[in-house]
Amino acid sequence: MLDIRKDQYYLIERDDWTIISPFIAKLQTPHVGHCSASPEKVQKLVQTLICRGLLTPDGRQGKPLVYCKPHPPNSLFEQIECDTPPSIRWYHPISIFFVGIFAQFLLTCIPLRIIIKLIKSGKRGSTTYTDNYIHAARVFQHLRPFLPKSTVCLYDSLSFFFFCRLHGLRPDVVIGIRAEPFAAHCWTQIEGIILNDVPANILQYRPIMLI
């Protein structure tokens, strides 16, 4: 469970899942098991999640559970290194440097929930011409050394997202998690094409949010 207000992940154990499952609308789980927890434990856990804004006692105020099912992974990232260099315009390095500074500012100073709202804002770019996204990904990867920060998935995905926005494109940003050992990951894609990662890495994670 991702708390976007505090930018924290919460692991819900199986026994606790049986407690909170009745509070989740459109839960696509055939059998969650019988809840054997004491009423005091149920009340404590539910109240904790309500206080953190992760649950609501009123179904009219909450949101139904939304399942993230991206297309089967297909990546151009593995082919970038062996391709001929992309066509670089004079404004591309400037754009790369600008979005790198902007992404670093967001991650340092702005809460995750505001960043997500910022990503969601604005009209969605056309996905008809996926070649435009592929070219943008190749340009970004070619100029990646100019970013003022080492490779980090969330930083790189935000930088690439805003690089695309500067050029009239809007890829999807995906957040995924792995249970054991726990890890979180972020990448961008469009129409099932992964733009800044490889399938072998993506398949280790279960998507929980597509923005």
Salt bridges, closest charged atoms under 4 A:
ASP16 OD1 - LYS41 NZ 3.57
ASP58 OD1 - ARG60 NE 3.24
ASP83 OD2 - ARG138 NE 3.72
ASP156 OD2 - ARG144 NE 2.63
ASP172 OD1 - ARG124 NH1 2.91
ASP197 OD2 - HIS185 NE2 2.55
